[in-house]
Amino acid sequence: MSPVGRPPALTRIKVRRRGDAMVAAPSLRSTPMPLFITQGRFTPDAMRAMLAKPEDRAASVSQLFAQSGGRLLAYYMTFGEYDFLVVSEGPFEGVATSAIVVAAGGGITHLKTALAMTSSEMKEAFVRAGTVAASFRPAGTGG
């Protein structure tokens, strides 16, 4: 286990291109960055443009994260409420930068990003929260 409880397989992932597929391979990075899961929808105009000229967006998305200080771990097209799902890692400000660029580009709508934690990381967060909660006084409780 790494210092924050994330299994080494999740802390050392590097995305490489193999033919037409993006594959994960071990990396030498030893300090894990936060993991994020992002979902969104393409606008109708973006869908029409991709229908007219099909493209694989994985390389563009990977480059966006790299320029923002992060890394694309996985990129999936999905069916249902959202059109795509991205798994990335990077600093919080890098993810914010990527989200701003994507939103400003106009081809995406309903973009949402969530911080992802392993169950071990969440256990540690609960341990810390329990310590803090013991001395926290909620609003309206006086004193």
N, C-alpha and C positions, 0 to 999 in steps of 0.2 A: 504494500500500500504506500501511496505517496503521503507527504506530510499532511495533506488535507483530507485524506481518506479516499481519494479517487483511485481506482485500480490503474496500474501503469498502462494498460491497453487503452484507456480513455484519455490519459494525460499525454500520450505520445503518438499522436495521429498526424500524418502528413498526407495531403491529398495529391495524388499524381495522376497524370493522364496516361491511360493505357488504351491505345486505339481510340474508340469513341466513348469509352467509359472513364469515369472518375473513380479511382480506387484509393482506399486508405492503406497507408504503409507506416511502419514505425518511424518515429523521429527521435532525434537526440535531445529535444527540448525537455528540461527537467522540471521547470516551474509551470504548473497548470494555470491556464487562463480561464476565466469564466466561460461557461458554455451557454449558448443561446439557441432557442428554437423560434424561427420566424415563419409566419404564414401570411399569405396575401393572395389577392386576386388580380388578374390582368384586366385592364379596361377593355371594353368592346373594341375600341380602336386598335389597341395592342394585339388583341386576338385576331382581328381582320388582317393586320400587317403580318403577323406570323403565319397566317393561313396563306397569304399571297407569297411570302418568302420565308419558309420554315428555317428555324435556326435553333441550335443547341445553346441555351443561355448559361450553361455551367461555367464556361471559361470567363465570360463577362462578369458573372457574379463572384467568381473566385478572385478575379483581378480587383474588383471593388473592395472586397474584404482585405486583400493584401495591402492596397493603398491606404486603408483605414487603420492599419496596424493589427489586423486580425487574420483569420484563416477560415476558409470554407471547408467544412468537414463532410457535408453531404448536401445534395440538392435534388429534390424529388418533385416531379409534376404529380399533382394529386387530383382526384375526382371527388366532388362533393362541394362542401361550403367554400373551400379554398382551392386555388389553382396550383399552388406550389408550397413546399415546405423546405426550409433551409436549416441546417444545423451548422453552427459556426462557433468559433471561439475567438476571444479577443478582449481588449479592455473595454470598459463600459463606454468611454468616449468614442472609441472606434466604431462600436455598434451604432451609437447615436449618429455619427457621421455618415455611415452607410445608409441608415434609415432616411436621413434628410436628403441625401443624394437621390435615392430611389423615389421618395415622395415628390421631390421637385421635378423629376424626369417626366412625370405624368402618365406613365404606362401602367402604373400599379395603383390599386385601391384596397381599402380594408387591410392595411398592413398591421400586423401585431407581432410583438416579440416578447418572449418570456425567458427569464433566467432558468436554466436547468441545473439541478443539483443531484448528485447520487444520494442514495438513502443514507450512506455513511456521512456525507457532508450535512445532510438535513438533521441527522442525529446530533451532530456537533453543534449545529445552530440551535436546536432545542435545549441542549445542555447550557449553552451561553445565555439563551433567553431565560431559562429558569433562574440563573444567577441574577440577571438584571431584574426580572420580575419581582424577586424577593424584596427589592428596595424601591420599586416603582409605585408611585401613588397616582391612581387614575384621577382625571378631572372630576370635580364635584364631590370628592370624598373628604374634603376638609383638611386642615392642618397644613 
